[in-house]
């Protein structure tokens, strides 16, 4: 709802934060909310349980563009191209000028590599995780890519 670190909240506050956001989005969009990405990637067993009980699938990224950390457009391009592979989930923020500028170079690079930009729902429909990947949890679908030059995951 307010993009706070859910792990730092009391469980009842975290539930309210997630539940209220889900309800508001469903009310305003008329669509069921099925996917959830925790702000800052911060989650624990409590947050995971809340998300599951609310009927959502928690989705994490495998590549961080670092746009929200201040990477310029060249850094965003470098971070994303370093981690590009089939099935990669790239974290980018649409409210960053450097991200939009980087996309003018990244989208042609995707085509050059014969990759396609798709929504997470489309990715899950066309290439769902295997039972073995699901059993391995967060590490089952690939490790997060380190941000070039930052050493941050």
C-alpha positions in Angstrom: 0.0 0.0 0.0 2.7 2.4 1.0 5.8 0.5 -0.3 7.3 0.0 3.2 9.6 -2.8 4.3 7.1 -5.4 5.4 9.6 -7.4 7.4 10.2 -4.4 9.7 6.4 -4.3 10.5 4.5 -6.2 13.1 2.7 -9.2 11.4 -0.7 -7.6 11.8 0.5 -4.4 10.2 2.1 -6.3 7.3 -1.2 -8.1 6.7 -3.1 -4.9 6.7 -0.6 -3.3 4.3 -0.8 -6.2 1.8 -4.5 -6.8 2.2 -5.5 -3.1 1.7 -3.3 -2.8 -1.4 -4.8 -5.9 -2.9 -8.4 -4.8 -2.2 -7.8 -1.3 -3.6 -6.2 -2.6 -6.8 -8.9 -5.2 -7.3 -11.6 -2.5 -6.7 -10.1 0.0 -9.0 -9.0 -2.3 -11.8 -11.8 -4.8 -11.7 -9.2 -7.5 -11.9 -8.1 -10.2 -9.4 -4.6 -9.6 -8.0 -2.7 -12.9 -8.3 1.0 -11.8 -8.1 2.9 -10.0 -5.4 6.4 -8.5 -5.2 7.5 -7.4 -1.8 8.9 -3.8 -1.7 12.7 -3.9 -1.7 12.5 -7.7 -2.1 12.2 -7.8 1.7 10.2 -10.9 2.8 10.4 -13.6 5.4 8.3 -16.6 6.5 5.6 -14.3 7.9 5.3 -12.2 4.8 5.3 -15.3 2.6 2.5 -16.8 4.6 0.4 -13.7 4.4 0.8 -13.5 0.7 0.0 -17.2 0.3 -3.1 -16.9 2.5 -4.4 -14.0 0.4 -4.2 -16.2 -2.7 -1.2 -14.6 -4.3 2.0 -15.9 -5.8 5.1 -14.1 -4.7 7.4 -13.2 -7.6 10.9 -12.0 -7.2 13.3 -10.7 -9.9 16.4 -12.4 -11.1 18.1 -9.2 -12.5 18.0 -5.8 -10.8 18.5 -3.0 -13.2 19.6 -0.8 -10.3 17.5 2.1 -11.7 16.0 2.8 -8.3 19.5 2.8 -6.8 20.6 5.6 -9.0 22.2 3.8 -12.0 22.4 6.0 -15.0 21.0 4.7 -18.3 24.4 3.1 -19.3 24.5 1.4 -15.9 20.9 0.1 -16.4 21.8 -1.2 -19.8 25.0 -2.9 -18.4 23.1 -4.5 -15.4 20.3 -5.8 -17.5 22.3 -7.1 -20.4 24.7 -8.9 -18.0 21.7 -10.9 -16.6 19.7 -11.5 -19.8 18.7 -15.1 -20.3 15.4 -16.9 -21.2 13.1 -16.7 -18.2 14.9 -13.8 -16.5 12.7 -11.4 -14.6 14.1 -7.9 -14.8 13.3 -5.4 -12.1 12.8 -1.9 -13.6 10.8 1.1 -12.5 8.7 2.9 -15.0 9.0 6.3 -13.2 12.7 6.7 -13.9 13.9 8.7 -16.9 17.2 6.7 -17.1 15.1 3.5 -17.4 13.0 4.7 -20.3 16.2 5.9 -22.0 17.8 2.5 -21.4 14.8 0.7 -22.9 15.5 2.3 -26.3 18.7 0.2 -26.4 17.6 -2.8 -24.4 14.5 -3.7 -26.5 16.5 -4.0 -29.7 19.1 -6.0 -27.8 16.4 -8.5 -26.7 15.4 -8.9 -30.3 19.0 -9.4 -31.4 19.3 -12.2 -28.8 16.0 -13.7 -29.9 14.4 -13.0 -26.6 11.0 -11.4 -26.0 9.7 -9.1 -23.3 6.6 -10.6 -21.7 4.5 -10.0 -18.6 5.2 -12.3 -15.6 1.7 -13.9 -16.1 2.7 -14.7 -19.7 6.0 -16.1 -18.6 4.3 -18.3 -16.0 1.8 -19.5 -18.5 4.3 -20.4 -21.2 7.2 -21.6 -19.0 5.9 -22.5 -15.5 8.4 -23.5 -12.8 8.9 -27.3 -12.5 8.0 -29.1 -9.2 11.7 -29.4 -8.4 12.1 -25.6 -8.9 9.1 -24.9 -6.6 10.6 -27.3 -3.9 13.8 -25.3 -4.0 12.0 -22.1 -3.3 13.5 -18.8 -4.1 16.7 -20.4 -5.4 14.8 -22.8 -7.6 14.4 -20.5 -10.6 17.9 -19.0 -10.7 20.0 -16.9 -8.5 19.8 -13.1 -8.5 22.3 -11.4 -10.8 24.8 -9.2 -9.1 24.7 -5.6 -10.1 27.7 -4.8 -12.2 30.2 -2.6 -10.2 28.0 -2.5 -7.1 28.4 -5.9 -5.5 24.7 -5.7 -4.4 22.2 -8.5 -5.1 
